């Protein structure tokens, strides 16, 4: 999911409080990461900072079983 927040109205905290912990949250590195990381840790979530492609690769993928059913 991708989402943009109004940070001045505390919208990010309200959103992440509603997620079942622990949630894995991935963001690209910015100069404003520290407060965000602290907020997520306080809420019981995990933050991954880095390249978007590497963050997506960390996501657990479900694979269908291969084989014949006959």
PDB file of N, CA, C and O in Angstrom:
ATOM      1  N   UNK A   1       0.853  -1.167   0.000  1.00  0.00           N
ATOM      2  CA  UNK A   1       0.000   0.000   0.000  1.00  0.00           C
ATOM      3  C   UNK A   1       0.899   1.229   0.000  1.00  0.00           C
ATOM      4  O   UNK A   1       1.916   1.261   0.692  1.00  0.00           O
ATOM      5  N   UNK A   2       0.533   2.212  -0.755  1.00  0.00           N
ATOM      6  CA  UNK A   2       1.256   3.481  -0.743  1.00  0.00           C
ATOM      7  C   UNK A   2       0.274   4.549  -0.310  1.00  0.00           C
ATOM      8  O   UNK A   2      -0.873   4.572  -0.755  1.00  0.00           O
ATOM      9  N   UNK A   3       0.733   5.438   0.565  1.00  0.00           N
ATOM     10  CA  UNK A   3      -0.168   6.450   1.100  1.00  0.00           C
ATOM     11  C   UNK A   3       0.616   7.699   1.472  1.00  0.00           C
ATOM     12  O   UNK A   3       1.761   7.605   1.912  1.00  0.00           O
ATOM     13  N   UNK A   4       0.011   8.863   1.299  1.00  0.00           N
ATOM     14  CA  UNK A   4       0.612  10.138   1.708  1.00  0.00           C
ATOM     15  C   UNK A   4      -0.196  10.695   2.877  1.00  0.00           C
ATOM     16  O   UNK A   4      -1.420  10.573   2.922  1.00  0.00           O
ATOM     17  N   UNK A   5       0.526  11.315   3.832  1.00  0.00           N
ATOM     18  CA  UNK A   5      -0.116  11.823   5.042  1.00  0.00           C
ATOM     19  C   UNK A   5       0.121  13.311   5.221  1.00  0.00           C
ATOM     20  O   UNK A   5       1.092  13.871   4.713  1.00  0.00           O
ATOM     21  N   UNK A   6      -0.792  13.941   5.957  1.00  0.00           N
ATOM     22  CA  UNK A   6      -0.597  15.307   6.429  1.00  0.00           C
ATOM     23  C   UNK A   6       0.066  15.182   7.794  1.00  0.00           C
ATOM     24  O   UNK A   6      -0.592  14.845   8.779  1.00  0.00           O
ATOM     25  N   UNK A   7       1.361  15.451   7.855  1.00  0.00           N
ATOM     26  CA  UNK A   7       2.139  15.228   9.080  1.00  0.00           C
ATOM     27  C   UNK A   7       1.799  16.206  10.191  1.00  0.00           C
ATOM     28  O   UNK A   7       1.940  15.869  11.367  1.00  0.00           O
ATOM     29  N   UNK A   8       1.355  17.408   9.848  1.00  0.00           N
ATOM     30  CA  UNK A   8       1.059  18.402  10.878  1.00  0.00           C
ATOM     31  C   UNK A   8      -0.176  18.053  11.690  1.00  0.00           C
ATOM     32  O   UNK A   8      -0.327  18.527  12.816  1.00  0.00           O
ATOM     33  N   UNK A   9      -1.062  17.233  11.139  1.00  0.00           N
ATOM     34  CA  UNK A   9      -2.294  16.880  11.856  1.00  0.00           C
ATOM     35  C   UNK A   9      -2.181  15.552  12.604  1.00  0.00           C
ATOM     36  O   UNK A   9      -3.185  15.034  13.093  1.00  0.00           O
ATOM     37  N   UNK A  10      -0.959  14.989  12.698  1.00  0.00           N
ATOM     38  CA  UNK A  10      -0.714  13.724  13.395  1.00  0.00           C
ATOM     39  C   UNK A  10      -1.386  12.546  12.696  1.00  0.00           C
ATOM     40  O   UNK A  10      -1.638  11.513  13.316  1.00  0.00           O
ATOM     41  N   UNK A  11      -1.676  12.702  11.405  1.00  0.00           N
ATOM     42  CA  UNK A  11      -2.323  11.647  10.634  1.00  0.00           C
ATOM     43  C   UNK A  11      -1.491  10.368  10.569  1.00  0.00           C
ATOM     44  O   UNK A  11      -2.068   9.283  10.641  1.00  0.00           O
ATOM     45  N   UNK A  12      -0.154  10.439  10.435  1.00  0.00           N
ATOM     46  CA  UNK A  12       0.620   9.184  10.391  1.00  0.00           C
ATOM     47  C   UNK A  12       0.437   8.332  11.639  1.00  0.00           C
ATOM     48  O   UNK A  12       0.252   7.120  11.532  1.00  0.00           O
ATOM     49  N   UNK A  13       0.485   8.930  12.801  1.00  0.00           N
ATOM     50  CA  UNK A  13       0.340   8.161  14.047  1.00  0.00           C
ATOM     51  C   UNK A  13      -1.030   7.503  14.119  1.00  0.00           C
ATOM     52  O   UNK A  13      -1.140   6.338  14.499  1.00  0.00           O
ATOM     53  N   UNK A  14      -2.078   8.245  13.756  1.00  0.00           N
ATOM     54  CA  UNK A  14      -3.423   7.672  13.782  1.00  0.00           C
ATOM     55  C   UNK A  14      -3.527   6.469  12.844  1.00  0.00           C
ATOM     56  O   UNK A  14      -4.192   5.486  13.172  1.00  0.00           O
ATOM     57  N   UNK A  15      -2.879   6.537  11.689  1.00  0.00           N
ATOM     58  CA  UNK A  15      -2.913   5.428  10.742  1.00  0.00           C
ATOM     59  C   UNK A  15      -2.180   4.210  11.303  1.00  0.00           C
ATOM     60  O   UNK A  15      -2.731   3.108  11.296  1.00  0.00           O
ATOM     61  N   UNK A  16      -0.942   4.388  11.792  1.00  0.00           N
ATOM     62  CA  UNK A  16      -0.134   3.258  12.247  1.00  0.00           C
ATOM     63  C   UNK A  16      -0.617   2.665  13.561  1.00  0.00           C
ATOM     64  O   UNK A  16      -0.344   1.498  13.842  1.00  0.00           O
ATOM     65  N   UNK A  17      -1.328   3.441  14.373  1.00  0.00           N
ATOM     66  CA  UNK A  17      -1.950   2.889  15.584  1.00  0.00           C
ATOM     67  C   UNK A  17      -2.984   1.845  15.188  1.00  0.00           C
ATOM     68  O   UNK A  17      -3.185   0.867  15.907  1.00  0.00           O
ATOM     69  N   UNK A  18      -3.637   2.043  14.058  1.00  0.00           N
ATOM     70  CA  UNK A  18      -4.679   1.136  13.604  1.00  0.00           C
ATOM     71  C   UNK A  18      -4.185  -0.154  12.993  1.00  0.00           C
ATOM     72  O   UNK A  18      -4.986  -1.059  12.760  1.00  0.00           O
ATOM     73  N   UNK A  19      -2.892  -0.277  12.724  1.00  0.00           N
ATOM     74  CA  UNK A  19      -2.349  -1.509  12.155  1.00  0.00           C
ATOM     75  C   UNK A  19      -2.054  -2.522  13.242  1.00  0.00           C
ATOM     76  O   UNK A  19      -1.612  -2.172  14.336  1.00  0.00           O
ATOM     77  N   UNK A  20      -2.304  -3.776  12.926  1.00  0.00           N
ATOM     78  CA  UNK A  20      -1.994  -4.850  13.866  1.00  0.00           C
ATOM     79  C   UNK A  20      -0.469  -4.973  13.980  1.00  0.00           C
ATOM     80  O   UNK A  20       0.217  -5.136  12.971  1.00  0.00           O
ATOM     81  N   UNK A  21       0.049  -4.898  15.181  1.00  0.00           N
ATOM     82  CA  UNK A  21       1.498  -4.992  15.400  1.00  0.00           C
ATOM     83  C   UNK A  21       1.899  -6.448  15.531  1.00  0.00           C
ATOM     84  O   UNK A  21       1.115  -7.232  16.068  1.00  0.00           O
ATOM     85  N   UNK A  22       3.038  -6.843  15.087  1.00  0.00           N
ATOM     86  CA  UNK A  22       4.029  -5.987  14.436  1.00  0.00           C
ATOM     87  C   UNK A  22       3.805  -5.938  12.927  1.00  0.00           C
ATOM     88  O   UNK A  22       3.657  -6.973  12.277  1.00  0.00           O
ATOM     89  N   UNK A  23       3.780  -4.737  12.386  1.00  0.00           N
ATOM     90  CA  UNK A  23       3.694  -4.553  10.939  1.00  0.00           C
ATOM     91  C   UNK A  23       5.084  -4.202  10.422  1.00  0.00           C
ATOM     92  O   UNK A  23       5.862  -3.541  11.110  1.00  0.00           O
ATOM     93  N   UNK A  24       5.387  -4.644   9.221  1.00  0.00           N
ATOM     94  CA  UNK A  24       6.651  -4.303   8.577  1.00  0.00           C
ATOM     95  C   UNK A  24       6.384  -3.123   7.663  1.00  0.00           C
ATOM     96  O   UNK A  24       5.585  -3.218   6.731  1.00  0.00           O
ATOM     97  N   UNK A  25       7.059  -1.998   7.934  1.00  0.00           N
ATOM     98  CA  UNK A  25       6.856  -0.771   7.185  1.00  0.00           C
ATOM     99  C   UNK A  25       8.145  -0.445   6.454  1.00  0.00           C
ATOM    100  O   UNK A  25       9.207  -0.369   7.071  1.00  0.00           O
ATOM    101  N   UNK A  26       8.062  -0.253   5.152  1.00  0.00           N
ATOM    102  CA  UNK A  26       9.241   0.083   4.359  1.00  0.00           C
ATOM    103  C   UNK A  26       9.134   1.471   3.784  1.00  0.00           C
ATOM    104  O   UNK A  26       8.093   1.855   3.252  1.00  0.00           O
ATOM    105  N   UNK A  27      10.230   2.237   3.892  1.00  0.00           N
ATOM    106  CA  UNK A  27      10.274   3.575   3.304  1.00  0.00           C
ATOM    107  C   UNK A  27      11.631   3.777   2.636  1.00  0.00           C
ATOM    108  O   UNK A  27      12.607   3.098   2.955  1.00  0.00           O
ATOM    109  N   UNK A  28      11.669   4.721   1.708  1.00  0.00           N
ATOM    110  CA  UNK A  28      12.951   5.116   1.146  1.00  0.00           C
ATOM    111  C   UNK A  28      13.588   6.109   2.102  1.00  0.00           C
ATOM    112  O   UNK A  28      12.893   6.887   2.757  1.00  0.00           O
ATOM    113  N   UNK A  29      14.906   6.080   2.180  1.00  0.00           N
ATOM    114  CA  UNK A  29      15.651   6.926   3.111  1.00  0.00           C
ATOM    115  C   UNK A  29      15.401   8.408   2.825  1.00  0.00           C
ATOM    116  O   UNK A  29      15.430   8.850   1.676  1.00  0.00           O
ATOM    117  N   UNK A  30      15.155   9.162   3.899  1.00  0.00           N
ATOM    118  CA  UNK A  30      14.990  10.616   3.818  1.00  0.00           C
ATOM    119  C   UNK A  30      15.623  11.236   5.049  1.00  0.00           C
ATOM    120  O   UNK A  30      16.054  10.532   5.962  1.00  0.00           O
ATOM    121  N   UNK A  31      15.675  12.559   5.065  1.00  0.00           N
ATOM    122  CA  UNK A  31      16.209  13.262   6.217  1.00  0.00           C
ATOM    123  C   UNK A  31      15.275  13.280   7.412  1.00  0.00           C
ATOM    124  O   UNK A  31      15.669  13.700   8.500  1.00  0.00           O
ATOM    125  N   UNK A  32      14.052  12.833   7.228  1.00  0.00           N
ATOM    126  CA  UNK A  32      13.052  12.889   8.302  1.00  0.00           C
ATOM    127  C   UNK A  32      12.726  11.520   8.868  1.00  0.00           C
ATOM    128  O   UNK A  32      11.648  11.327   9.431  1.00  0.00           O
ATOM    129  N   UNK A  33      13.621  10.580   8.730  1.00  0.00           N
ATOM    130  CA  UNK A  33      13.348   9.192   9.113  1.00  0.00           C
ATOM    131  C   UNK A  33      13.359   8.970  10.622  1.00  0.00           C
ATOM    132  O   UNK A  33      12.614   8.119  11.109  1.00  0.00           O
ATOM    133  N   UNK A  34      14.165   9.695  11.374  1.00  0.00           N
ATOM    134  CA  UNK A  34      14.349   9.412  12.798  1.00  0.00           C
ATOM    135  C   UNK A  34      13.036   9.475  13.592  1.00  0.00           C
ATOM    136  O   UNK A  34      12.732   8.535  14.326  1.00  0.00           O
ATOM    137  N   UNK A  35      12.264  10.534  13.469  1.00  0.00           N
ATOM    138  CA  UNK A  35      11.012  10.648  14.233  1.00  0.00           C
ATOM    139  C   UNK A  35      10.039   9.545  13.836  1.00  0.00           C
ATOM    140  O   UNK A  35       9.303   9.019  14.671  1.00  0.00           O
ATOM    141  N   UNK A  36      10.045   9.203  12.549  1.00  0.00           N
ATOM    142  CA  UNK A  36       9.150   8.169  12.056  1.00  0.00           C
ATOM    143  C   UNK A  36       9.523   6.811  12.633  1.00  0.00           C
ATOM    144  O   UNK A  36       8.655   6.048  13.058  1.00  0.00           O
ATOM    145  N   UNK A  37      10.820   6.514  12.644  1.00  0.00           N
ATOM    146  CA  UNK A  37      11.310   5.255  13.205  1.00  0.00           C
ATOM    147  C   UNK A  37      10.957   5.151  14.692  1.00  0.00           C
ATOM    148  O   UNK A  37      10.512   4.100  15.152  1.00  0.00           O
ATOM    149  N   UNK A  38      11.150   6.216  15.427  1.00  0.00           N
ATOM    150  CA  UNK A  38      10.830   6.219  16.860  1.00  0.00           C
ATOM    151  C   UNK A  38       9.344   5.987  17.092  1.00  0.00           C
ATOM    152  O   UNK A  38       8.965   5.256  18.007  1.00  0.00           O
ATOM    153  N   UNK A  39       8.497   6.609  16.264  1.00  0.00           N
ATOM    154  CA  UNK A  39       7.059   6.434  16.403  1.00  0.00           C
ATOM    155  C   UNK A  39       6.677   4.977  16.146  1.00  0.00           C
ATOM    156  O   UNK A  39       5.888   4.407  16.900  1.00  0.00           O
ATOM    157  N   UNK A  40       7.227   4.367  15.092  1.00  0.00           N
ATOM    158  CA  UNK A  40       6.889   2.988  14.771  1.00  0.00           C
ATOM    159  C   UNK A  40       7.333   2.019  15.859  1.00  0.00           C
ATOM    160  O   UNK A  40       6.599   1.093  16.203  1.00  0.00           O
ATOM    161  N   UNK A  41       8.522   2.224  16.397  1.00  0.00           N
ATOM    162  CA  UNK A  41       9.009   1.366  17.484  1.00  0.00           C
ATOM    163  C   UNK A  41       8.088   1.490  18.698  1.00  0.00           C
ATOM    164  O   UNK A  41       7.753   0.490  19.332  1.00  0.00           O
ATOM    165  N   UNK A  42       7.684   2.711  19.016  1.00  0.00           N
ATOM    166  CA  UNK A  42       6.758   2.916  20.135  1.00  0.00           C
ATOM    167  C   UNK A  42       5.449   2.158  19.938  1.00  0.00           C
ATOM    168  O   UNK A  42       4.825   1.732  20.910  1.00  0.00           O
ATOM    169  N   UNK A  43       5.030   1.988  18.676  1.00  0.00           N
ATOM    170  CA  UNK A  43       3.774   1.309  18.371  1.00  0.00           C
ATOM    171  C   UNK A  43       3.941  -0.198  18.154  1.00  0.00           C
ATOM    172  O   UNK A  43       2.965  -0.910  17.918  1.00  0.00           O
ATOM    173  N   UNK A  44       5.198  -0.681  18.235  1.00  0.00           N
ATOM    174  CA  UNK A  44       5.452  -2.113  18.102  1.00  0.00           C
ATOM    175  C   UNK A  44       5.669  -2.593  16.680  1.00  0.00           C
ATOM    176  O   UNK A  44       5.588  -3.794  16.423  1.00  0.00           O
ATOM    177  N   UNK A  45       5.945  -1.681  15.741  1.00  0.00           N
ATOM    178  CA  UNK A  45       6.151  -2.029  14.342  1.00  0.00           C
ATOM    179  C   UNK A  45       7.642  -2.061  14.012  1.00  0.00           C
ATOM    180  O   UNK A  45       8.477  -1.610  14.797  1.00  0.00           O
ATOM    181  N   UNK A  46       7.958  -2.604  12.831  1.00  0.00           N
ATOM    182  CA  UNK A  46       9.343  -2.673  12.359  1.00  0.00           C
ATOM    183  C   UNK A  46       9.484  -1.791  11.127  1.00  0.00           C
ATOM    184  O   UNK A  46       8.617  -1.804  10.252  1.00  0.00           O
ATOM    185  N   UNK A  47      10.565  -1.029  11.050  1.00  0.00           N
ATOM    186  CA  UNK A  47      10.827  -0.133   9.928  1.00  0.00           C
ATOM    187  C   UNK A  47      12.028  -0.631   9.148  1.00  0.00           C
ATOM    188  O   UNK A  47      13.064  -0.959   9.726  1.00  0.00           O
ATOM    189  N   UNK A  48      11.881  -0.686   7.818  1.00  0.00           N
ATOM    190  CA  UNK A  48      12.977  -1.013   6.920  1.00  0.00           C
ATOM    191  C   UNK A  48      13.198   0.216   6.048  1.00  0.00           C
ATOM    192  O   UNK A  48      12.281   0.677   5.370  1.00  0.00           O
ATOM    193  N   UNK A  49      14.417   0.742   6.069  1.00  0.00           N
ATOM    194  CA  UNK A  49      14.753   1.927   5.292  1.00  0.00           C
ATOM    195  C   UNK A  49      15.721   1.518   4.202  1.00  0.00           C
ATOM    196  O   UNK A  49      16.716   0.845   4.472  1.00  0.00           O
ATOM    197  N   UNK A  50      15.443   1.915   2.982  1.00  0.00           N
ATOM    198  CA  UNK A  50      16.365   1.587   1.906  1.00  0.00           C
ATOM    199  C   UNK A  50      15.756   1.747   0.538  1.00  0.00           C
ATOM    200  O   UNK A  50      14.810   2.512   0.351  1.00  0.00           O
ATOM    201  N   UNK A  51      16.306   1.017  -0.425  1.00  0.00           N
ATOM    202  CA  UNK A  51      15.829   1.038  -1.799  1.00  0.00           C
ATOM    203  C   UNK A  51      14.468   0.363  -1.883  1.00  0.00           C
ATOM    204  O   UNK A  51      14.248  -0.679  -1.265  1.00  0.00           O
ATOM    205  N   UNK A  52      13.566   0.948  -2.637  1.00  0.00           N
ATOM    206  CA  UNK A  52      12.212   0.402  -2.746  1.00  0.00           C
ATOM    207  C   UNK A  52      12.223  -1.051  -3.224  1.00  0.00           C
ATOM    208  O   UNK A  52      11.476  -1.871  -2.690  1.00  0.00           O
ATOM    209  N   UNK A  53      13.035  -1.383  -4.198  1.00  0.00           N
ATOM    210  CA  UNK A  53      13.103  -2.750  -4.716  1.00  0.00           C
ATOM    211  C   UNK A  53      13.567  -3.740  -3.678  1.00  0.00           C
ATOM    212  O   UNK A  53      13.050  -4.856  -3.614  1.00  0.00           O
ATOM    213  N   UNK A  54      14.530  -3.360  -2.863  1.00  0.00           N
ATOM    214  CA  UNK A  54      15.025  -4.254  -1.817  1.00  0.00           C
ATOM    215  C   UNK A  54      13.991  -4.429  -0.710  1.00  0.00           C
ATOM    216  O   UNK A  54      13.888  -5.503  -0.117  1.00  0.00           O
ATOM    217  N   UNK A  55      13.240  -3.394  -0.439  1.00  0.00           N
ATOM    218  CA  UNK A  55      12.191  -3.486   0.574  1.00  0.00           C
ATOM    219  C   UNK A  55      11.119  -4.465   0.114  1.00  0.00           C
ATOM    220  O   UNK A  55      10.680  -5.312   0.892  1.00  0.00           O
ATOM    221  N   UNK A  56      10.690  -4.359  -1.153  1.00  0.00           N
ATOM    222  CA  UNK A  56       9.679  -5.284  -1.684  1.00  0.00           C
ATOM    223  C   UNK A  56      10.188  -6.720  -1.656  1.00  0.00           C
ATOM    224  O   UNK A  56       9.408  -7.644  -1.426  1.00  0.00           O
ATOM    225  N   UNK A  57      11.483  -6.922  -1.886  1.00  0.00           N
ATOM    226  CA  UNK A  57      12.047  -8.274  -1.910  1.00  0.00           C
ATOM    227  C   UNK A  57      11.982  -8.933  -0.534  1.00  0.00           C
ATOM    228  O   UNK A  57      11.973 -10.161  -0.447  1.00  0.00           O
ATOM    229  N   UNK A  58      11.938  -8.146   0.544  1.00  0.00           N
ATOM    230  CA  UNK A  58      11.888  -8.694   1.897  1.00  0.00           C
ATOM    231  C   UNK A  58      10.513  -9.272   2.233  1.00  0.00           C
ATOM    232  O   UNK A  58      10.383 -10.087   3.147  1.00  0.00           O
ATOM    233  N   UNK A  59       9.492  -8.849   1.491  1.00  0.00           N
ATOM    234  CA  UNK A  59       8.128  -9.295   1.750  1.00  0.00           C
ATOM    235  C   UNK A  59       8.023 -10.803   1.506  1.00  0.00           C
ATOM    236  O   UNK A  59       8.527 -11.309   0.504  1.00  0.00           O
ATOM    237  N   UNK A  60       7.372 -11.511   2.418  1.00  0.00           N
ATOM    238  CA  UNK A  60       7.156 -12.946   2.269  1.00  0.00           C
ATOM    239  C   UNK A  60       6.187 -13.174   1.122  1.00  0.00           C
ATOM    240  O   UNK A  60       5.129 -12.548   1.052  1.00  0.00           O
ATOM    241  N   UNK A  61       6.560 -14.075   0.227  1.00  0.00           N
ATOM    242  CA  UNK A  61       5.714 -14.367  -0.932  1.00  0.00           C
ATOM    243  C   UNK A  61       5.083 -15.747  -0.783  1.00  0.00           C
ATOM    244  O   UNK A  61       5.720 -16.697  -0.329  1.00  0.00           O
ATOM    245  N   UNK A  62       3.816 -15.830  -1.177  1.00  0.00           N
ATOM    246  CA  UNK A  62       3.101 -17.114  -1.144  1.00  0.00           C
ATOM    247  C   UNK A  62       3.207 -17.735  -2.535  1.00  0.00           C
ATOM    248  O   UNK A  62       3.023 -17.051  -3.542  1.00  0.00           O
ATOM    249  N   UNK A  63       3.500 -19.013  -2.585  1.00  0.00           N
ATOM    250  CA  UNK A  63       3.598 -19.717  -3.855  1.00  0.00           C
ATOM    251  C   UNK A  63       2.606 -20.876  -3.849  1.00  0.00           C
ATOM    252  O   UNK A  63       2.447 -21.571  -2.845  1.00  0.00           O
ATOM    253  N   UNK A  64       1.946 -21.070  -4.979  1.00  0.00           N
ATOM    254  CA  UNK A  64       1.022 -22.193  -5.115  1.00  0.00           C
ATOM    255  C   UNK A  64       1.806 -23.483  -5.236  1.00  0.00           C
ATOM    256  O   UNK A  64       2.887 -23.510  -5.825  1.00  0.00           O
ATOM    257  N   UNK A  65       1.264 -24.544  -4.682  1.00  0.00           N
ATOM    258  CA  UNK A  65       1.916 -25.850  -4.779  1.00  0.00           C
ATOM    259  C   UNK A  65       1.889 -26.331  -6.209  1.00  0.00           C
ATOM    260  O   UNK A  65       0.873 -26.198  -6.892  1.00  0.00           O
ATOM    261  N   UNK A  66       2.993 -26.888  -6.672  1.00  0.00           N
ATOM    262  CA  UNK A  66       3.091 -27.418  -8.023  1.00  0.00           C
ATOM    263  C   UNK A  66       2.810 -28.913  -7.981  1.00  0.00           C
ATOM    264  O   UNK A  66       3.190 -29.592  -7.027  1.00  0.00           O
ATOM    265  N   UNK A  67       2.145 -29.428  -9.012  1.00  0.00           N
ATOM    266  CA  UNK A  67       1.928 -30.865  -9.065  1.00  0.00           C
ATOM    267  C   UNK A  67       0.585 -31.195  -9.663  1.00  0.00           C
ATOM    268  O   UNK A  67      -0.243 -30.316  -9.903  1.00  0.00           O
ATOM    269  N   UNK A  68       0.384 -32.450  -9.896  1.00  0.00           N
ATOM    270  CA  UNK A  68      -0.840 -32.938 -10.498  1.00  0.00           C
ATOM    271  C   UNK A  68      -1.849 -33.296  -9.411  1.00  0.00           C
ATOM    272  O   UNK A  68      -1.489 -33.822  -8.358  1.00  0.00           O
ATOM    273  N   UNK A  69      -3.100 -33.006  -9.683  1.00  0.00           N
ATOM    274  CA  UNK A  69      -4.166 -33.365  -8.733  1.00  0.00           C
ATOM    275  C   UNK A  69      -4.872 -34.637  -9.152  1.00  0.00           C
ATOM    276  O   UNK A  69      -5.787 -35.079  -8.457  1.00  0.00           O
ATOM    277  N   UNK A  70      -4.473 -35.258 -10.289  1.00  0.00           N
ATOM    278  CA  UNK A  70      -5.157 -36.474 -10.742  1.00  0.00           C
ATOM    279  C   UNK A  70      -4.530 -37.727 -10.203  1.00  0.00           C
ATOM    280  O   UNK A  70      -4.996 -38.827 -10.498  1.00  0.00           O
TER     281      UNK A  70
END
